[in-house]
């Protein structure tokens, strides 16, 4: 064994010993303990449980999740009361998100006279306000619609009241959406709004949805 080889062997042994020593040192070092959970000053255990309950999915969230899947829709739209309906087709994909706390709704289709339409919404149930809640955006607007919904006693109809800004009056206006479950895999969406000129409320949209098998 020449001098160079002997030197390499000694270096390898030294490195191995350093590695073993380092491992032993890490093993013997005291482990960091998780800080003890403490309630904020003035809080009670009931306060903590209220916060946990506010974030826990319940039967209303399960109700929304039942709509999961792909839907095809046939829509009719009226530009004003008494107008002939304009017909088109659309699709809606509904996906539960955030461990079932919300559903994501993505719609695509054609808006007669206005070209392709795409929209995106998040729907949930606020355990604190005890209201269904929603936000909606689409490619025909730059504002964000905010809605609150109430479920009928027979759990078949969910009525939403959305607030958005009217481009003509420059003031907030209300759009009422009525979602009706007509069967296990069928439902209807109807939208009502006030004509910005006359103030008369009329049905502007109706979509019959069927879930793909």
N, C-alpha and C positions, 0 to 999 in steps of 0.2 A: 504494500500500500504506500503510494507516494505521499508527499507532504500535502499536495493540493487535495487529494481524496480524503486524507485524515482530517483536514481542516473542514471539509464539507460535512463529514460525519459528525464531528464535534458540534458544528453549528446546528445541524438537524436535531441532535439530542437536546441542545440548549433550548431551541424553540419549542420542542415537545414539552420540556419541563415547565417552561413559561406558560404554555397553554393549559397544562394540568393545574398549575398554581392559580391561574386566573379563574378556571372553572370552580375550584374549591373556594376561592374568595367570594365568587358570586353566590355559591350555594350557602356559604356561611353568613352572607350579608343579610341584615334584617329586611324583610319584605315590607313594602309600603302598604299600610292598611287603608281600606276605603273609609273616607271621612264619615262620621256618624251623621245620619239624616236628622236634621232638626227643623221643627216648624218655625216659620217666621214669628217674631214677637207678636203676641196677642192672638195668634191663630190657635184654633182648637182642632182636635181630630175630626170633628164634624165638618170643619171648613175644608180640610184636606179631602175628605170623602166627597164633598160637593164638587170639588174640582175634578176628581176622578170620574164621578158620574157624568159630568158635563162632556167628557171626551169618550165615553163608552157607547159604542153602537147599540141600538135597540131595535124594536119591532118596526119602527118607521123607516129605519135604514134598510132593513130586510125587505120592506115593501118596495122601496125604490130599486133594490138590486134584482127584484123579480123581472124587471124589464131588460135585463142584460141580454145582448144578442144583436143580430142584424135584422133590420126592418126595412121593408120597401113600402113606399107611400104613394098614393094618388091624391094630388092636391087640386083644390079649386080656390082661386083668388078673385076677390072683387075689389076694383079700384074705388067704387063708391056704391052707396045703397041703390039697388035697382039695376046695377050694371050686369051684363052677361058675364058669367064666370070664365076665367082663363084657366085652362087645365094643364097640368104638368106632372112629372114623376120625380120622386126624390128617394133618398136612402138615409137611414139613421142607424148609426152604430153606437151601442150603449155598453159601457165597460165600468164595472166597479173599481174604485181606486181608494187608496189610503186605508187598506184593510177593511173595506166595506163601509167606510164613513161617508163616502160620496159616490155618485156615479158621474161618469164623463159621457156627454152626448155630442156626437159629431154628425152633422147633417150636410148632405150634398144634393144638389139638384139644379133646376133651371127656374129662374124668376121670369115669367113671361114679360117680354119687352125690356128686360133689364139684364139679361145674360145669365151666366153661371152663378150659382149661389152656394156658399159654404158657410156654415155656422158652427160654433163651439160653445158648449155650456157645461157648467158644473152644478149639480143638484145635491142637496143634502137636507138634513133635519137638525135644527139647532135645539139641543136638549135644554138650553137655558130659556130661550124665548118660547119654546114649544111650538115653533113654526117651521114649515118646510121653507128652505131658502135656496136661491139660485142666482147665478150670474150668467149673462149671455153676451157673446160678441159674434159679429158676422162681417162678411166682406162688402156689405152695402152700407155700413155705418162706421163711425169712428168713436162712438160713445160705448159705454158699458151699461147694459141693462141689469137692474137689480130687482129681484122679485121675492115675494113671500107667498106661500101657498097654504091652503087649508084642505084637509081631506074630509070627504063626506062620511056620514055615519056608517054607510054600507061599504066604505072603502073602495068604491068604484070610480069616484070622481075626485080629481085633484084640481082645485081652482087656484090659479096664480094671478097676482096683481103685480105687473112689472111697471117700473118707473123709468122713463127715458125722456130725452129732450126733443121736442118737436122742432123740425127744421124751419117751419113756417112761422109759428108763434114765438119761437125762441124761449119757450117756457116748458117746464116739466109736464108730461102727459102720462096717462095710464093706459096700458094695454092689458086686457084680461084674457088669459089663456085658460081654457077648460080642457083637461085631459080626462077622457072617459075610457075605462077598460070595458070593451064590449065582448070580450072572450079571453080564453087563456093565451091566445096568440094574435089577438086583434085589439086595436084601440083607435080612438079618434081624438084629434087635436083641433080645437076651434079657437080662433083669435078674434077679439072684439076691440074696437077702438072708436074714439070720437072723431068725426070728420073735422079737420082743423078750421074749415070755413063755416060750416053750419053748426058744429058742436053736437050733431046727432050721432049717437052711438050705433054702429052697424057691424055685422060680421064681415071681416075682410079676408079670412082664410079658414079653410077646412081641409084636413088631411086624414085620410083613412089609411091606417098602417096595418100591415100583416108581417108577423115575424117569420123569417126564413127557418125552415126545419133543419 
